[in-house]
Amino acid sequence: MKRITFITILLFLAMQSCVNQESSDDIFKNVPIVIDMDSAKSDPLKFDPIRYVPLETSEECLIGFADKVLIRNNKIHIADFHTAMALFVFDMNGKFLFKISRRGQGPGEYSSFFDFDIQTNGDIYIFDQHRKKFLIYNSTGEYLREIYSDFYFSDFCLVNNKMYWAKLRERGKMFANLAVYDMENKKTEFLLKDEKFIHDTGIVNFSDYGFYYSPDNTVYYSPKFSEIIYSVDEDGIHPAIGVKNLKIPPKHVIDGWLQMENGLERSIQIRESKYFIENAYIYETDKYITFACANDVIPDILFYNKRSKSVYSTWRFDYFNMIGIDRIKGSTGKEFFGVMTFIPDNVHQKKILASREELKNWKEDDNPVMVFFNPDM
């Protein structure tokens, strides 16, 4: 697939910019999948058989919070960025294998744990934001080497010899919403310059730009106010999914936001305006694509059936009420997965625990449970 150039990306953003009038179908001309929000059905959530996998609990592998979860090479990698500041690795049956927990100032040690990703060969990259460096470990947790960065960023992902960074900044200055670092040539290319509108409104702080991992080494990325969701893969960046009929704010509304001097009040007004902000939590299986279409604090969750080309909208909390997770955290390619954390006295969770034999001994202080499922829509 042909790689999009910097100018082409800017053209896409200009065409779909919220400061323009409603977008035309020309935006979606070269987009492989186009989803029409007006055709979304509000059917009740239905699921294929659900699998619950409790993660082993011991003093050596106590997880405070599952901030980021990646499944690679039949291993579950769970990062706890704040409480334990460690990466925990389990097999697909929940058995603890090893952890990376090396806080300090020496070789192979980190003073902050901000993000992580896994190379195709199994090497694990941990980003220490305080010291602007990547610590690289092999697939069994042995320290290999480190790489220093010239910039700060909110998220990163690895695609072969390239590293993509989101929300790139240094010394208080935003350089780009998306950049790529060539690890062989040690060069950084700014791909998506930060739009002035996002700076002025403070929208960039509404939630960080993020990468969303799907199978086959494909990662999704969606700029704010963008009707296009991009894929990041070994061939570069491509428009992958178009979302039609989003409620994008017109120019006079944006002008009113820009005239507000109080940044906090402005951000609150934008969140409460019900206008479209971003597509997030974008994951894919062989049958479905799911994403959250955020137009306020609690986004609608959508499932797109790739075979029937139909789209279904549901309420975010339906997940918890039915299967015990707050949101989807990834995909194995065949199933979506989330994480269920023990919540005492929660009525919905009690029903789940009472109906599942594998959860009968699960206690409040135990590690979370991996939940694997597929919708049946």
C-alpha positions, 0 to 999 in steps of 0.5 A, a space after each residue: 500500500 502506498 505510503 501517505 506523504 506529509 503534504 497528503 496528510 495535511 490535505 486530508 486534515 484540511 479537507 476534514 477540518 472542523 473549521 470548514 463546512 460539512 465534509 463531502 464524500 470526496 474525503 472518503 474516496 480512497 478510504 477502504 472502509 466507510 462507516 455511516 453513523 446515521 445507519 447505526 443500529 441500537 440493538 442490545 449487546 449479544 455475545 458469543 461464549 465469553 472466556 474468563 482467565 484469572 491471573 495468578 496472584 502471589 507476592 511476586 506479581 501483585 498488579 495495582 492497575 492494568 494500565 496497558 495490556 498487549 498480547 504478543 507471542 501467546 503471552 499477556 503483558 500487563 503494565 502497571 505504570 503507577 502503583 507497581 511501576 512494573 511490567 507483568 507477563 503471564 501465559 494465556 492461562 493466567 500463569 505468572 511467567 516473569 516481571 520487569 521491575 527495575 526502578 533506579 538510575 543504573 543500566 537497565 533501570 528506569 525512574 519512570 514507567 510511561 509506556 511500553 511496546 513489543 517488537 516483532 522479535 519479542 524484544 520489550 521497549 519500556 519508555 522512561 519519560 523522566 530520563 527520555 530513554 527507552 530500555 530494551 529487554 528480551 522476551 524473557 525480561 533480560 536487559 539488552 540496551 537503551 536508546 535515548 530520545 530528544 523529545 517527550 511524547 504521550 504514546 509510542 508504537 514500534 513498526 519494525 525499525 521505526 518508532 511512531 510517537 504521538 503528541 511530540 513535545 520538548 520544553 513546552 513546545 508542541 512539535 507534532 501530533 504524530 512523528 516517526 523516528 527511524 532507529 537505523 538512521 536516527 532521524 525524526 520526521 514530523 508527520 502531523 503538525 499540531 493544528 492551531 485550533 487544538 492548541 488554542 482550545 486546549 483540546 489536546 489535554 482532553 485526552 492524549 493521542 493514542 495508538 490502538 493495537 490490532 493483529 497483523 502488526 497494524 496499529 490505529 491512530 486517529 487525530 482529534 476532530 478527524 473523520 478518518 482513522 489511520 492505520 500505521 503498519 510496516 508500509 507507513 500511514 494510510 487512511 483506513 476507516 472513514 466515519 460519516 455523519 459525525 456532528 462536527 462543530 461549525 465555524 461560529 461555535 469554534 469562534 465562540 470557544 476561541 474567544 473564551 479566556 479561561 482554558 478550563 471553562 473552555 475545555 468543559 464547554 467543549 466536552 459538554 457541547 455534544 460535538 464530535 471530538 475523537 474516535 478512540 479505543 479502535 480495535 479489530 478482529 477477523 469479524 469486527 471493528 470496534 471504536 468509541 465515538 467520543 462527543 462527550 465524557 461517556 462515548 458511544 461504543 460502536 461495532 462494525 460487522 466487516 461481513 454484513 457492513 452493518 454498524 451497531 451502537 451501544 452504551 459504554 456501561 453495557 460492557 460492565 453490566 454484562 461481562 464485567 469490563 469497563 472497556 475493551 483493551 485490545 484484540 487477539 485477532 479472533 477475540 476482543 479482550 478486557 480486564 475485570 477488576 474486583 469491585 466489592 458489592 457491585 450488583 452486576 459483578 456479583 451475578 457474573 461471579 455467581 454464574 462462573 465456576 472459574 471465578 468462584 474463588 476470586 477475592 478482592 485482593 486477587 489480581 484481575 481477570 482477563 475477559 475474552 469475548 466476541 460480539 454476536 451482532 
